[in-house]
Amino acid sequence: MRLTFRQKIFLSKLLDAYRDMKEPVHYSVIANRLGLNNSTAYDMLRLLEQKGMVASIYGTPKETAGPGRSSVCFVPTAETIEIFSRLTGTVREQDEWDDTKTRVLANLSSGETDDYKDLLNELLDRIPEPRSSLVLCAEVITALLLKLKESKQELAQQDYLDSLLKAPATKLRMSVLAGLILGLSFADHETQRLLGVYQEYAEKYEASLEQLSRDSLFKLHRFTRDVWNILRTPSV
């Protein structure tokens, strides 16, 4: 259902009022919240009712009394609640992604040494927490890359990573990339004992990778290239 910007504003205000009051909302409440006259709010809610986005309920609300329009209240339909919940979730996920991307890249770029242990520990601590699939993938792949840098593998052995990151983004390549990093990172005997823990993180990565949309996959691919380019640049 296509809605104008103004209609979306009315629905948003109705949802807010409905959640606040926990009961059907009189149109005068919406009029007051939007700074409009009662008849304008009433007409718009009736229009949205015709579109199937709200439902009217007859009764006398606490705030009003009398016959006619004063007895009409409105509630958002289940479809409206679902649509706006999905939109709200998308906005929150985008905010979470922007915050994670900015924080990690800034931390890596501003590092004066090659020691990223604090960042690595922070990422590992956050992995078990609930988050969007994109953010979890980004944090796991960053942790794996940091572990790879810590293992001090020769760059010649890491050329395969460059090839994967320069190729177009696909879920298969991003999956192979994580496996390759994992293998290179734990090639020496000293760190093999930790492999089981990181394998668990890699499994979380795989599960979340499958849930990514094409747009999120591109975001993850670009982010991983940025992280890799920072880490492979020799410190001055």
N, C-alpha and C positions, 0 to 999 in steps of 0.2 A: 504494500500500500504506500503510494507516494504522498508525502506530507510537505507542506510549505514550512519554511523556517518558523513562521508565526504559530502554526499549528503545533509544531514540535515544542515550542516554548510553553504553550498552554498545557500540553500533555505532561511536560516535565513538572510544571507547577502543581498540576493535579496529583501526580504521583507523590511529590514531596508532601503535599497537604494530607493525602490519604495515609501515608506512612506515619506522619506526625499525629494525626487525629485518631487513626485506627477505626475510622467509621466513614460512611458516605459523606462526601464533601458538598456543601451548598455552594452554588456558583458565586455567591457574594464573597466567599473566602478567596476564590481565585481572582475575582475582580480587585479585591483589596491588595493581594500580593503583587498584582501586575500594574496597579494604579489606573485601572480602567473602570468605566461605569458598569453597573450590574447587567444591563441589557446586552452589552457587547460580549461579556463573559458568557452569558447564558446562550446567546446565538452561536458563539464559537463552539461551546460544548455540545450543543445540539447538532452542529455540523459534524463534529468528531464522532458523535453517536451514529450518525448516518454512515460514516466510514467504518463503523465497527470497532472503534478504538476506545470508546467509553460506553457505559450503560447508565441509564437514568433510573433512579429509585424514588418512589413517592412516599413522603412522610414529612413530619414536621421536625426539623433539626432543632437542637437546643438554642442556637443563636437567633433563630427566626420564628415567626408565628404568622398565622393568617393563611388565607386561601391562595389559589393560583400558583404563580411561579415560586412563591416562597416555600412551597412544599416539595420542590424538585431538588434532589441531590444527585451527585454523579460519582461513579467509581470507574477506575481504569479496568479494562478487560484483561483477561489472562494473557492475550496476545500482546497487549501494550506493555504489561509488566515484563514479559519475557524479552521483548525487543529492547526495552530500555536497560534491562539488567545486562543483556549481552553487550550493548554499547558501552555501558559503564565499565564492564569487565575489560573490554578492549582498550579503553582509555587508561585504566589502571595498569594493564600489562605494558602498554607503551611507555608510561611513566617509569615503571620498574626497569624496563629495558634501557631507556635513556640514562637513568641513574647508574645502572650497572656498567654500561659501556663507558660513560664519562669517567666514573670512579676508577675503573681498572686501567684504562688507557692513560689517565693522568698519573696514576700511581707508578705505572711502568715508565712513563716518559720522564718523570721527575726524579727517578732513582739515581743517586750519585754513585752507586756501586752496582756490582752484579748480584748482590745478595738480596733476593726477593723472598726470604723465608717468612717474613711477617705477612706478606700478601698471600703467599701459598697457604699458610696456616689458616688465614682468614677465609680463603675460598673453600678449603677442605671442611672447615667448621660449618659453612653455610650450605654445603651440598645436601645434607639430610633435611633441610628446612623446606617447607612447601613454597613453590615459586612457579612461574610460567615455564613452559618447556624451553623457550628460547633462552631465557636467563640461565636455566640449569645447564643447558648445552654450552653456553658461553663460558660459564664458570668452570665446568669440568675441563673443557678443551684448554682453557688458560692454565689451570692447575697442571695438566699433563705437559704443556709446553714449558712451564716453569721447572717441572721435574726433569724434563729433558735437558734444559740449560744447566741445571744443577749437576747432572750426570757428566757434563763436559764432553759429549760426543763430538768427534771431528765434523766440521761443516761438510766435508765431502760426503759423509754418510747421511747428511740431512738434505741433500739435493733432491731426494725423492719427495720431501715435503714441499719444496718449492714447486715441483712439477704438479703436484696435486692442487696446490693453492692457486696456481696460474691457470689451471684448467677451469672450464665452466662449473658452476656450483651444481652438484647433484647430491642426493642423500647417500648414494653409494660411495662417492669420493670422500664425503665428510666422515663416513663410517670407517673407510679404509684409513683415512688420515689419523683418526683416534687410535686405531689398532697399531699403526706404524709408530706413532709417538710412544705408545705404551711399550712396544717391543724394544725400541732404541733406548728408552729411559732406563729400563731394567735389564740391560744386557750384561752388566757386571754382577758378580756374585754377591757383593756387599749389599746391594739393594734388592736382590731377588726375594728376600724374605717379606718385603712390603708389597710384592706384586698382587697378592690376594686382595688387599684393601683397595688398590687402584683398579683392579678388575671389577670390583663392585661398583665403583664410580663410573667406569666405562659402560657397564650394563645399564646404569641409570641414564647415561648419555644416549645410548642406543635407543632405549624406550622413548625418551623425549624427542629424539631426532625424528622418529617415525610420525610424531604428532605435528611436526612443523609444517606450516603452509609454505608455498613457494616463496612468498615475500619474506617470511621469517628465515627461510633457508639462505636466501641471498644476504640477509643481514648478518647471519652467523658466519657466512663465508667471508664477507668483507671484514668483519670484526677479527676473525682468526688471522687473516692476512695482516691486519694492522698489528696485532699482538706479536706475530712471528717476525715482522719487519723490525719492530722495536728490539726484540730479544736477540736477534742475530746481528744487530749493529754493534760493533765493538765499542765499549765505553772509552771515553777520552781520559 
